[in-house]
Protein backbone atom coordinates (compact mmCIF):
# COMPACT_ATOMS: atom_id res chain seq x y z
CA UNK A 1 0.00 0.00 0.00
CA UNK A 2 1.40 3.36 -1.01
CA UNK A 3 1.62 5.86 1.81
CA UNK A 4 1.01 9.48 0.91
CA UNK A 5 1.47 12.47 3.11
CA UNK A 6 -0.71 15.50 2.78
CA UNK A 7 0.21 18.94 3.99
CA UNK A 8 -2.32 21.37 5.35
CA UNK A 9 0.19 24.18 5.48
CA UNK A 10 -1.11 27.40 3.92
CA UNK A 11 0.63 28.28 0.67
CA UNK A 12 2.06 31.53 2.03
CA UNK A 13 3.60 29.66 5.00
CA UNK A 14 5.12 27.06 2.69
CA UNK A 15 6.55 29.81 0.52
CA UNK A 16 8.07 31.48 3.59
CA UNK A 17 9.62 28.17 4.58
CA UNK A 18 11.11 27.66 1.11
CA UNK A 19 12.56 31.19 1.10
CA UNK A 20 13.93 31.13 4.63
CA UNK A 21 15.15 27.58 4.88
CA UNK A 22 15.93 26.32 1.40
CA UNK A 23 17.03 29.51 -0.33
CA UNK A 24 18.89 31.16 2.55
CA UNK A 25 20.83 27.97 3.31
CA UNK A 26 21.69 27.55 -0.36
CA UNK A 27 22.84 31.17 -0.65
CA UNK A 28 25.10 30.79 2.40
CA UNK A 29 26.61 27.58 1.05
CA UNK A 30 27.13 29.09 -2.40
CA UNK A 31 29.03 32.08 -0.98
CA UNK A 32 31.35 29.83 1.05
CA UNK A 33 31.87 27.49 -1.89
CA UNK A 34 32.49 30.38 -4.30
CA UNK A 35 35.16 31.84 -2.00
CA UNK A 36 36.82 28.45 -1.57
CA UNK A 37 36.74 27.83 -5.35
CA UNK A 38 38.43 31.18 -6.03
CA UNK A 39 41.15 30.29 -3.52
CA UNK A 40 41.67 26.95 -5.25
CA UNK A 41 42.06 28.55 -8.65
CA UNK A 42 44.68 31.00 -7.38
CA UNK A 43 46.69 28.50 -5.32
CA UNK A 44 49.22 26.14 -6.75
CA UNK A 45 47.65 22.79 -7.39
CA UNK A 46 46.79 20.20 -9.94
CA UNK A 47 45.04 21.06 -13.17
CA UNK A 48 42.22 18.68 -12.15
CA UNK A 49 41.60 20.74 -9.04
CA UNK A 50 41.46 23.97 -11.06
CA UNK A 51 39.07 22.40 -13.60
CA UNK A 52 36.82 21.23 -10.77
CA UNK A 53 36.81 24.68 -9.17
CA UNK A 54 35.98 26.33 -12.51
CA UNK A 55 33.07 23.92 -13.05
CA UNK A 56 31.85 24.61 -9.53
CA UNK A 57 31.97 28.37 -10.11
CA UNK A 58 29.94 28.02 -13.31
CA UNK A 59 27.46 25.79 -11.44
CA UNK A 60 27.18 28.36 -8.65
CA UNK A 61 26.26 31.01 -11.22
CA UNK A 62 23.59 28.68 -12.64
CA UNK A 63 22.10 27.99 -9.22
CA UNK A 64 22.16 31.68 -8.33
CA UNK A 65 20.35 32.47 -11.59
CA UNK A 66 17.75 29.82 -10.82
CA UNK A 67 17.23 31.11 -7.27
CA UNK A 68 17.01 34.72 -8.49
CA UNK A 69 14.35 33.71 -11.04
CA UNK A 70 12.34 32.00 -8.33
CA UNK A 71 12.75 34.87 -5.86
CA UNK A 72 12.16 37.73 -8.30
CA UNK A 73 9.52 36.23 -10.58
CA UNK A 74 8.01 32.96 -9.40
CA UNK A 75 7.55 33.70 -5.68
CA UNK A 76 6.00 37.15 -6.23
CA UNK A 77 3.64 35.51 -8.74
CA UNK A 78 2.62 32.96 -6.07
CA UNK A 79 2.15 35.69 -3.47
CA UNK A 80 -0.01 37.69 -5.87
CA UNK A 81 -2.02 34.57 -6.72
CA UNK A 82 -2.56 33.88 -3.01
CA UNK A 83 -4.05 37.36 -2.62
CA UNK A 84 -5.94 37.75 -5.89
CA UNK A 85 -6.69 34.20 -6.98
CA UNK A 86 -4.94 31.42 -8.86
CA UNK A 87 -2.62 32.13 -11.72
CA UNK A 88 -0.79 30.07 -14.32
CA UNK A 89 2.55 29.18 -12.80
CA UNK A 90 5.63 28.20 -14.88
CA UNK A 91 6.00 24.93 -12.99
CA UNK A 92 7.21 22.87 -15.96
CA UNK A 93 10.05 25.32 -16.60
CA UNK A 94 11.17 25.16 -12.98
CA UNK A 95 11.02 21.36 -12.91
CA UNK A 96 13.17 21.32 -16.06
CA UNK A 97 15.65 23.71 -14.39
CA UNK A 98 15.77 21.42 -11.37
CA UNK A 99 16.52 18.39 -13.58
CA UNK A 100 19.35 20.29 -15.30
CA UNK A 101 20.83 21.30 -11.95
CA UNK A 102 20.85 17.66 -10.84
CA UNK A 103 22.67 16.62 -14.03
CA UNK A 104 25.37 19.25 -13.47
CA UNK A 105 25.69 18.29 -9.78
CA UNK A 106 26.32 14.68 -10.87
CA UNK A 107 28.96 15.86 -13.35
CA UNK A 108 30.74 17.84 -10.63
CA UNK A 109 30.54 14.90 -8.29
CA UNK A 110 32.08 12.72 -11.01
CA UNK A 111 34.89 15.24 -11.59
CA UNK A 112 35.56 15.09 -7.85
CA UNK A 113 35.83 11.30 -7.74
CA UNK A 114 32.39 10.87 -6.24
CA UNK A 115 33.37 13.29 -3.45
CA UNK A 116 35.02 10.42 -1.63
CA UNK A 117 37.41 11.65 1.05
CA UNK A 118 40.69 9.74 1.12
CA UNK A 119 43.34 9.66 3.86
CA UNK A 120 45.91 11.46 1.70
CA UNK A 121 43.73 14.56 1.18
CA UNK A 122 44.67 17.86 2.72
CA UNK A 123 42.28 19.43 5.23
CA UNK A 124 41.56 22.13 2.63
CA UNK A 125 40.47 19.51 0.11
CA UNK A 126 38.32 17.72 2.70
CA UNK A 127 36.69 21.04 3.60
CA UNK A 128 35.96 21.74 -0.08
CA UNK A 129 34.43 18.31 -0.59
CA UNK A 130 32.31 18.80 2.54
CA UNK A 131 30.99 22.07 1.11
CA UNK A 132 30.16 20.29 -2.15
CA UNK A 133 28.36 17.53 -0.25
CA UNK A 134 26.43 20.19 1.66
CA UNK A 135 25.54 21.83 -1.65
CA UNK A 136 24.27 18.53 -3.01
CA UNK A 137 22.14 17.94 0.11
CA UNK A 138 20.74 21.48 0.14
CA UNK A 139 20.05 21.44 -3.59
CA UNK A 140 18.24 18.09 -3.41
CA UNK A 141 16.19 19.29 -0.42
CA UNK A 142 15.27 22.44 -2.35
CA UNK A 143 14.24 20.45 -5.40
CA UNK A 144 12.28 17.83 -3.46
CA UNK A 145 10.34 20.41 -1.45
CA UNK A 146 9.43 22.39 -4.53
CA UNK A 147 8.77 19.47 -6.90
CA UNK A 148 6.94 17.26 -4.43
CA UNK A 149 5.09 19.77 -2.24
CA UNK A 150 5.01 23.33 -3.60
CA UNK A 151 4.41 22.58 -7.28
CA UNK A 152 1.63 19.99 -6.69
CA UNK A 153 -0.04 22.47 -4.33
CA UNK A 154 0.08 25.16 -7.02
CA UNK A 155 -1.27 22.77 -9.65
CA UNK A 156 -4.26 22.02 -7.42
CA UNK A 157 -5.20 25.66 -7.03
CA UNK A 158 -4.51 26.87 -10.58
Secondary structure, 3 states (H helix, E strand, C coil): CCCCCCCCCCHHHHHHHHHHHHHHHHHHHHHHHHHHHHHHHHCCCCHHHHHHHHHHHHHHHHHHHHHHHHHHHHHHHHHHHHHHCCCCCCHHHHHHHHHHHHHHHHHHHHHCHHHCCCCCCCHHHHHHHHHHHHHHHHHHHHHHHHHHHHHHHHHHHC
